[in-house]
Amino acid sequence: MSQKYFTVGWDQLHRDSKALAWRLAERAPFQGVVAITRGGLIPAAIIARELACRVVETVCVETYDEEIKGEPRVTKQPIAAGDGEGWLLVDDLVDTGTTARVVRALLPKAHFATVYAKPQGRSLVDSFVTEVSQDTWILFPWDTEPQFIAPIIKGGRG
């Protein structure tokens, strides 16, 4: 199976995060937002703004470094969120569900929302905006820089 890449720029991430906020607005108000670091920080900030939520907490889970996966390790818990009741949990992506399972165990009553979802982890979240295939690696704007890429027909990543 070949690896596909989906590049998400700042504008698209903002639009997709705001689209997620539209979907979540009917469930508001939330007591607060819990961002899963690091990828969930920016979507959580956008969503918190759109839902007029000023309380933002974080949960830190280390699962991989670049593309090397390891056992998940919680390095910071969201103390203020309790069991998650009335809270919104936000991440950029649910992939295989490794991180999602860990944070679900910490905050079982939170509403879990991600901007992007892959099939293996999709059932672990309550709301998402865009589904991408399992073999697609999403290149987020904080992980990339503008540079020339050859056209797809000439071997570019697209």
N, CA, C and O of each residue as an XYZ file, in Angstrom:
632
protein
N       0.848     -1.175      0.000
C       0.000      0.000      0.000
C       0.894      1.239      0.000
O       1.764      1.376      0.861
N       0.687      2.133     -0.954
C       1.503      3.328     -1.045
C       0.958      4.423     -0.122
O      -0.242      4.503      0.138
N       1.865      5.249      0.356
C       1.506      6.352      1.242
C       1.038      7.539      0.402
O       1.704      7.938     -0.554
N      -0.116      8.098      0.770
C      -0.623      9.306      0.119
C      -0.468     10.454      1.090
O      -0.466     10.254      2.305
N      -0.336     11.661      0.558
C      -0.188     12.842      1.385
C      -1.304     13.827      1.075
O      -1.682     14.017     -0.081
N      -1.823     14.449      2.121
C      -2.856     15.476      2.003
C      -2.321     16.690      2.753
O      -2.213     16.674      3.979
N      -1.987     17.740      2.009
C      -1.426     18.941      2.605
C      -2.538     19.898      2.995
O      -3.369     20.273      2.168
N      -2.544     20.283      4.248
C      -3.539     21.209      4.776
C      -2.824     22.510      5.112
O      -1.906     22.527      5.932
N      -3.247     23.604      4.475
C      -2.667     24.919      4.759
C      -3.415     25.602      5.896
O      -4.443     25.114      6.365
N      -2.885     26.729      6.326
C      -3.496     27.476      7.425
C      -4.934     27.872      7.114
O      -5.810     27.745      7.969
N      -5.184     28.352      5.893
C      -6.548     28.770      5.528
C      -7.525     27.608      5.592
O      -8.625     27.744      6.127
N      -7.124     26.464      5.048
C      -8.011     25.305      5.063
C      -8.241     24.800      6.484
O      -9.364     24.445      6.841
N      -7.196     24.767      7.289
C      -7.360     24.333      8.672
C      -8.344     25.251      9.405
O      -9.187     24.784     10.171
N      -8.229     26.546      9.167
C      -9.137     27.501      9.809
C     -10.573     27.262      9.340
O     -11.493     27.219     10.157
N     -10.770     27.106      8.030
C     -12.121     26.853      7.498
C     -12.704     25.554      8.051
O     -13.866     25.517      8.458
N     -11.907     24.497      8.067
C     -12.388     23.199      8.553
C     -12.669     23.235     10.056
O     -13.636     22.626     10.514
N     -11.845     23.934     10.823
C     -12.083     24.067     12.262
C     -13.352     24.871     12.529
O     -14.118     24.560     13.441
N     -13.560     25.907     11.723
C     -14.774     26.717     11.876
C     -16.009     25.906     11.472
O     -17.066     26.042     12.088
N     -15.881     25.071     10.450
C     -16.994     24.195     10.057
C     -17.332     23.233     11.197
O     -18.503     22.944     11.445
N     -16.313     22.745     11.881
C     -16.553     21.887     13.037
C     -17.265     22.669     14.142
O     -18.164     22.142     14.797
N     -16.868     23.910     14.345
C     -17.533     24.759     15.349
C     -19.013     24.941     15.022
O     -19.851     24.935     15.924
N     -19.341     25.102     13.741
C     -20.753     25.208     13.337
C     -21.525     23.966     13.764
O     -22.647     24.061     14.260
N     -20.914     22.803     13.567
C     -21.582     21.545     13.950
C     -21.742     21.422     15.461
O     -22.704     20.827     15.946
N     -20.800     21.985     16.192
C     -20.814     21.874     17.648
C     -21.674     22.936     18.325
O     -22.024     22.797     19.497
N     -22.012     23.988     17.598
C     -22.744     25.118     18.189
C     -24.068     24.690     18.810
O     -24.473     25.245     19.831
N     -24.743     23.722     18.220
C     -26.029     23.276     18.762
C     -25.867     22.562     20.106
O     -26.834     22.432     20.857
N     -24.655     22.101     20.412
C     -24.394     21.418     21.684
C     -23.904     22.384     22.768
O     -23.844     22.023     23.944
N     -23.558     23.598     22.373
C     -23.044     24.599     23.309
C     -24.171     25.049     24.230
O     -25.342     24.893     23.886
N     -23.843     25.601     25.387
C     -22.486     25.942     25.822
C     -21.774     24.754     26.477
O     -22.393     23.855     27.046
N     -20.450     24.795     26.367
C     -19.604     23.824     27.043
C     -18.965     24.507     28.252
O     -18.758     25.720     28.247
N     -18.658     23.731     29.280
C     -17.962     24.292     30.445
C     -16.558     24.737     30.069
O     -16.013     25.677     30.648
N     -15.982     24.051     29.093
C     -14.642     24.372     28.638
C     -14.249     23.471     27.494
O     -14.969     22.543     27.127
N     -13.094     23.765     26.942
C     -12.531     23.008     25.835
C     -11.222     22.391     26.310
O     -10.405     23.056     26.947
N     -11.035     21.115     25.994
C      -9.769     20.443     26.285
C      -9.096     20.155     24.950
O      -9.619     19.404     24.127
N      -7.937     20.756     24.748
C      -7.163     20.535     23.526
C      -6.201     19.378     23.760
O      -5.517     19.327     24.782
N      -6.150     18.450     22.810
C      -5.162     17.374     22.863
C      -3.907     17.912     22.184
O      -3.920     18.230     20.995
N      -2.824     18.009     22.951
C      -1.614     18.600     22.390
C      -0.798     17.547     21.639
O      -0.778     16.357     21.954
N      -0.144     18.075     20.644
C      -0.029     19.451     20.223
C      -1.003     19.767     19.102
O      -1.424     20.914     18.955
N      -1.364     18.770     18.314
C      -2.182     19.016     17.128
C      -3.527     19.654     17.383
O      -4.035     20.370     16.521
N      -4.117     19.418     18.535
C      -5.440     19.973     18.819
C      -5.432     21.406     19.308
O      -6.495     22.011     19.448
N      -4.256     21.969     19.574
C      -4.193     23.324     20.129
C      -4.831     24.383     19.230
O      -5.655     25.175     19.688
N      -4.454     24.397     17.971
C      -4.963     25.446     17.086
C      -6.441     25.236     16.759
O      -7.210     26.192     16.845
N      -6.878     24.012     16.385
C      -8.323     23.832     16.188
C      -9.117     24.169     17.457
O     -10.198     24.751     17.365
N      -8.600     23.814     18.632
C      -9.308     24.110     19.885
C      -9.437     25.614     20.100
O     -10.479     26.086     20.554
N      -8.391     26.368     19.779
C      -8.444     27.826     19.935
C      -9.488     28.431     18.998
O     -10.240     29.321     19.395
N      -9.531     27.952     17.767
C     -10.508     28.465     16.801
C     -11.921     28.126     17.258
O     -12.809     28.978     17.234
N     -12.126     26.890     17.671
C     -13.456     26.447     18.109
C     -13.871     27.164     19.390
O     -15.025     27.574     19.521
N     -12.946     27.321     20.337
C     -13.262     28.031     21.584
C     -13.693     29.464     21.279
O     -14.624     29.979     21.899
N     -13.029     30.099     20.338
C     -13.419     31.457     19.946
C     -14.823     31.474     19.376
O     -15.654     32.289     19.776
N     -15.088     30.572     18.437
C     -16.386     30.544     17.761
C     -17.528     30.199     18.702
O     -18.659     30.636     18.485
N     -17.252     29.425     19.741
C     -18.292     29.032     20.689
C     -18.283     29.901     21.945
O     -18.978     29.607     22.918
N     -17.486     30.976     21.917
C     -17.380     31.924     23.038
C     -17.033     31.209     24.340
O     -17.593     31.514     25.394
N     -16.125     30.274     24.262
C     -15.687     29.517     25.429
C     -14.308     30.018     25.841
O     -13.355     29.920     25.068
N     -14.198     30.549     27.041
C     -12.934     31.136     27.508
C     -12.070     30.169     28.315
O     -10.893     30.446     28.545
N     -12.628     29.052     28.743
C     -11.867     28.096     29.542
C     -11.286     27.038     28.600
O     -12.018     26.265     27.981
N      -9.966     27.024     28.510
C      -9.279     26.072     27.639
C      -8.242     25.334     28.472
O      -7.389     25.944     29.117
N      -8.331     24.033     28.446
C      -7.456     23.142     29.202
C      -6.703     22.285     28.182
O      -7.069     22.259     27.007
N      -5.666     21.590     28.619
C      -4.940     20.689     27.719
C      -4.754     19.320     28.349
O      -4.697     19.165     29.569
N      -4.664     18.340     27.473
C      -4.226     17.000     27.860
C      -3.068     16.678     26.924
O      -3.169     16.864     25.711
N      -1.973     16.195     27.493
C      -0.783     15.908     26.703
C      -0.540     14.405     26.665
O      -0.356     13.758     27.696
N      -0.546     13.872     25.459
C      -0.314     12.442     25.260
C       0.773     12.291     24.208
O       0.655     12.814     23.100
N       1.817     11.582     24.557
C       2.897     11.306     23.603
C       2.678      9.908     23.047
O       2.623      8.931     23.794
N       2.553      9.824     21.707
C       2.377      8.514     21.079
C       3.411      8.246     19.990
O       3.706      7.091     19.684
N       3.958      9.301     19.407
C       4.939      9.089     18.347
C       5.797     10.326     18.156
O       5.451     11.428     18.581
N       6.923     10.106     17.504
C       7.831     11.180     17.133
C       7.985     11.073     15.630
O       8.563     10.109     15.128
N       7.473     12.051     14.911
C       7.339     12.002     13.463
C       6.520     10.762     13.096
O       5.330     10.716     13.406
N       7.112      9.762     12.449
C       6.332      8.600     12.032
C       6.636      7.342     12.848
O       6.156      6.264     12.497
N       7.416      7.447     13.920
C       7.763      6.294     14.737
C       6.789      6.215     15.910
O       6.792      7.082     16.784
N       5.949      5.166     15.927
C       4.927      5.038     16.964
C       5.440      4.248     18.154
O       6.240      3.322     18.019
N       4.954      4.643     19.325
C       5.310      3.948     20.557
C       4.073      3.802     21.421
O       2.959      4.056     20.963
N       4.260      3.398     22.660
C       3.148      3.281     23.599
C       2.727      4.673     24.046
O       3.578      5.518     24.325
N       1.417      4.921     24.118
C       0.961      6.251     24.545
C       1.301      6.515     26.012
O       1.233      5.623     26.857
N       1.668      7.764     26.285
C       2.034      8.165     27.634
C       1.423      9.534     27.916
O       1.700     10.502     27.207
N       0.591      9.611     28.952
C      -0.018     10.880     29.348
C       1.017     11.665     30.141
O       1.496     11.198     31.174
N       1.363     12.860     29.661
C       2.364     13.678     30.348
C       1.728     14.868     31.075
O       2.385     15.521     31.886
N       0.453     15.150     30.787
C      -0.294     16.172     31.519
C      -1.774     15.838     31.440
O      -2.310     15.602     30.357
N      -2.430     15.821     32.591
C      -3.867     15.542     32.625
C      -4.650     16.841     32.735
O      -4.158     17.816     33.303
N      -5.869     16.863     32.195
C      -6.721     18.055     32.287
C      -7.492     18.062     33.612
O      -8.645     17.633     33.659
N      -6.879     18.533     34.654
C      -7.438     18.469     36.003
C      -8.811     19.138     36.100
O      -9.719     18.580     36.715
N      -8.979     20.306     35.512
C     -10.229     21.072     35.642
C     -11.425     20.367     35.014
O     -12.564     20.634     35.397
N     -11.188     19.472     34.057
C     -12.281     18.862     33.302
C     -12.939     17.669     33.986
O     -13.941     17.160     33.483
N     -12.415     17.213     35.098
C     -13.009     16.075     35.808
C     -13.138     14.856     34.916
O     -12.155     14.403     34.331
N     -14.368     14.313     34.808
C     -14.612     13.159     33.934
C     -15.040     13.583     32.532
O     -15.353     12.743     31.689
N     -15.050     14.900     32.292
C     -15.377     15.416     30.972
C     -16.809     15.875     30.810
O     -17.150     16.445     29.774
N     -17.651     15.649     31.787
C     -19.058     16.045     31.662
C     -19.167     17.540     31.374
O     -18.674     18.371     32.137
N     -19.827     17.872     30.252
C     -20.022     19.262     29.858
C     -18.834     19.883     29.141
O     -18.856     21.070     28.818
N     -17.811     19.103     28.892
C     -16.591     19.610     28.252
C     -16.500     19.130     26.809
O     -17.063     18.100     26.438
N     -15.780     19.899     26.014
C     -15.514     19.572     24.616
C     -14.049     19.203     24.488
O     -13.174     19.982     24.867
N     -13.777     18.029     23.962
C     -12.426     17.533     23.737
C     -12.114     17.689     22.257
O     -12.877     17.214     21.417
N     -10.999     18.349     21.918
C     -10.694     18.667     20.517
C      -9.301     18.189     20.127
O      -8.328     18.388     20.854
N      -9.232     17.551     18.955
C      -7.950     17.186     18.356
C      -8.011     17.493     16.867
O      -9.088     17.665     16.296
N      -6.839     17.560     16.250
C      -6.801     17.819     14.816
C      -7.248     16.600     14.025
O      -7.889     16.733     12.983
N      -6.910     15.398     14.522
C      -7.098     14.177     13.745
C      -7.272     12.972     14.657
O      -6.606     12.862     15.687
N      -8.166     12.075     14.276
C      -8.168     10.744     14.881
C      -7.691      9.793     13.785
O      -8.279      9.724     12.706
N      -6.626      9.069     14.076
C      -6.002      8.200     13.081
C      -6.323      6.743     13.411
O      -7.386      6.253     13.030
N      -5.442      6.049     14.102
C      -5.704      4.655     14.457
C      -6.537      4.545     15.730
O      -7.072      3.480     16.040
N      -6.644      5.640     16.458
C      -7.414      5.655     17.695
C      -6.576      5.465     18.945
O      -7.128      5.402     20.043
N      -5.273      5.374     18.813
C      -4.401      5.163     19.963
C      -4.546      6.289     20.990
O      -4.807      6.030     22.165
N      -4.379      7.520     20.550
C      -4.528      8.664     21.449
C      -5.984      8.796     21.897
O      -6.251      9.070     23.067
N      -6.910      8.605     20.982
C      -8.336      8.743     21.302
C      -8.755      7.810     22.438
O      -9.509      8.217     23.322
N      -8.282      6.580     22.424
C      -8.632      5.631     23.493
C      -8.120      6.113     24.849
O      -8.808      5.987     25.862
N      -6.923      6.658     24.859
C      -6.324      7.148     26.105
C      -7.128      8.323     26.656
O      -7.457      8.343     27.842
N      -7.447      9.301     25.809
C      -8.170     10.477     26.313
C      -9.632     10.146     26.615
O     -10.223     10.747     27.512
N     -10.215      9.216     25.892
C     -11.580      8.759     26.205
C     -11.631      8.150     27.608
O     -12.599      8.348     28.342
N     -10.592      7.416     27.971
C     -10.539      6.824     29.307
C     -10.412      7.905     30.380
O     -10.964      7.763     31.471
N      -9.692      8.979     30.076
C      -9.526     10.085     31.028
C     -10.793     10.931     31.144
O     -11.154     11.364     32.238
N     -11.470     11.165     30.014
C     -12.640     12.048     29.950
C     -13.810     11.334     29.272
O     -14.231     11.739     28.188
N     -14.335     10.286     29.888
C     -15.348      9.469     29.223
C     -16.655     10.204     28.904
O     -17.391      9.781     28.013
N     -16.952     11.291     29.615
C     -18.217     11.992     29.388
C     -18.086     13.231     28.498
O     -19.078     13.914     28.241
N     -16.872     13.525     28.026
C     -16.667     14.685     27.154
C     -17.215     14.408     25.757
O     -17.300     13.257     25.330
N     -17.585     15.476     25.053
C     -17.932     15.360     23.641
C     -16.618     15.473     22.886
O     -15.920     16.480     22.999
N     -16.279     14.450     22.120
C     -14.983     14.371     21.450
C     -15.143     14.766     19.988
O     -15.900     14.136     19.249
N     -14.426     15.816     19.572
C     -14.509     16.307     18.198
C     -13.117     16.420     17.584
O     -12.175     16.882     18.227
N     -13.006     15.991     16.330
C     -11.762     16.160     15.589
C     -12.076     16.796     14.244
O     -13.177     16.645     13.713
N     -11.112     17.496     13.710
C     -11.308     18.121     12.407
C     -11.302     17.049     11.324
O     -12.162     17.042     10.444
N     -10.333     16.149     11.392
C     -10.194     15.090     10.395
C     -10.302     13.722     11.085
O      -9.936     13.575     12.251
N     -10.806     12.732     10.353
C     -10.956     11.386     10.908
C     -10.587     10.347      9.861
O     -10.936     10.472      8.687
N      -9.874      9.319     10.311
C      -9.567      8.170      9.466
C     -10.455      7.010      9.920
O     -10.890      6.981     11.071
N     -10.724      6.061      9.036
C     -11.660      4.973      9.347
C     -11.379      4.199     10.632
O     -12.319      3.863     11.353
N     -10.108      3.904     10.943
C      -9.804      3.103     12.133
C     -10.180      3.798     13.443
O     -10.471      3.130     14.435
N     -10.176      5.130     13.453
C     -10.473      5.846     14.686
C     -11.800      6.572     14.700
O     -12.219      7.088     15.737
N     -12.457      6.615     13.569
C     -13.687      7.406     13.406
C     -14.753      7.098     14.462
O     -15.418      8.017     14.940
N     -14.926      5.850     14.827
C     -15.979      5.483     15.783
C     -15.693      5.983     17.200
O     -16.584      5.964     18.050
N     -14.477      6.425     17.463
C     -14.106      6.891     18.802
C     -14.455      8.356     19.047
O     -14.419      8.821     20.187
N     -14.794      9.086     17.980
C     -15.130     10.504     18.133
C     -16.618     10.731     17.897
O     -17.278      9.971     17.188
N     -17.124     11.792     18.505
C     -18.542     12.121     18.373
C     -18.822     13.002     17.168
O     -19.887     12.900     16.559
N     -17.878     13.867     16.817
C     -18.050     14.798     15.694
C     -16.735     14.958     14.947
O     -15.662     14.959     15.549
N     -16.830     15.091     13.638
C     -15.667     15.421     12.819
C     -16.174     16.085     11.546
O     -17.372     16.061     11.261
N     -15.257     16.682     10.777
C     -15.649     17.389      9.560
C     -15.316     16.600      8.304
O     -16.173     16.424      7.438
N     -14.090     16.126      8.196
C     -13.618     15.508      6.959
C     -13.005     14.148      7.228
O     -12.163     14.001      8.113
N     -13.433     13.148      6.456
C     -12.835     11.825      6.556
C     -11.780     11.679      5.473
O     -11.989     12.077      4.327
N     -10.643     11.103      5.848
C      -9.580     10.813      4.884
C      -9.252      9.329      4.983
O      -9.500      8.702      6.012
N      -8.700      8.775      3.924
C      -8.397      7.345      3.911
C      -7.292      7.015      4.912
O      -6.475      7.869      5.256
N      -7.279      5.783      5.365
C      -6.315      5.353      6.383
C      -4.879      5.485      5.903
O      -3.981      5.738      6.707
N      -4.646      5.317      4.598
C      -3.278      5.377      4.078
C      -2.836      6.787      3.698
O      -1.830      6.954      3.008
N      -3.573      7.797      4.137
C      -3.216      9.184      3.849
C      -2.547      9.815      5.061
O      -3.071      9.764      6.173
N      -1.387     10.409      4.831
C      -0.675     11.133      5.880
C      -1.011     12.609      5.699
O      -0.713     13.191      4.655
N      -1.628     13.216      6.710
C      -1.987     14.627      6.623
C      -0.787     15.467      7.032
O      -0.214     15.289      8.107
N      -0.426     16.383      6.148
C       0.670     17.305      6.424
C       0.054     18.614      6.914
O      -0.477     19.389      6.118
N       0.123     18.855      8.204
C      -0.452     20.055      8.798
C       0.479     21.245      8.603
O       1.682     21.068      8.414
N      -0.066     22.447      8.648
C       0.756     23.628      8.351
C       1.923     23.825      9.312
O       2.933     24.415      8.927
N       1.815     23.349     10.548
C       2.923     23.515     11.489
C       4.047     22.517     11.230
O       5.124     22.634     11.814
N       3.803     21.526     10.349
C       4.819     20.529     10.020
C       5.433     20.719      8.639
O       6.261     19.914      8.213
N       5.037     21.771      7.940
C       5.481     21.937      6.560
C       5.999     23.349      6.317
O       5.852     24.236      7.158
N       6.603     23.535      5.161
C       6.991     24.857      4.710
C       6.792     24.918      3.201
O       6.910     23.900      2.518
N       6.494     26.093      2.680
C       6.245     26.205      1.236
C       7.501     25.885      0.419
O       8.586     26.402      0.686
N       7.324     25.024     -0.575
C       8.411     24.708     -1.490
C       7.825     24.087     -2.756
O       6.670     23.662     -2.772
N       8.620     24.040     -3.798
C       8.171     23.471     -5.058
C       7.992     21.963     -4.925
O       8.831     21.275     -4.344
N       6.882     21.457     -5.474
C       6.619     20.018     -5.572
C       6.294     19.731     -7.035
O       5.512     20.451     -7.654
N       6.897     18.675     -7.585
C       6.640     18.301     -8.974
C       5.178     17.917     -9.167
O       4.546     17.432     -8.229
N       4.621     18.123    -10.371
C       3.257     17.695    -10.654
C       3.078     16.193    -10.384
O       4.034     15.425    -10.495
N       1.865     15.778    -10.032
C       1.587     14.379     -9.718
C       2.037     13.462    -10.845
O       2.642     12.419    -10.594
N       1.750     13.838    -12.068
C       2.073     13.009    -13.237
C       3.587     12.780    -13.376
O       4.025     11.813    -13.999
N       4.374     13.686    -12.785
C       5.825     13.566    -12.850
C       6.416     13.044    -11.553
O       7.615     13.178    -11.309
N       5.559     12.439    -10.713
C       6.060     11.836     -9.486
C       5.934     12.690     -8.243
O       6.446     12.325     -7.184
N       5.262     13.818     -8.356
C       5.050     14.672     -7.181
C       4.067     14.045     -6.210
O       3.313     13.144     -6.578
N       4.072     14.517     -4.972
C       3.229     13.957     -3.929
C       1.797     14.453     -3.993
O       0.897     13.795     -3.472
N       1.563     15.606     -4.623
C       0.208     16.144     -4.707
C      -0.283     16.551     -3.440
O      -1.414     17.028     -3.340
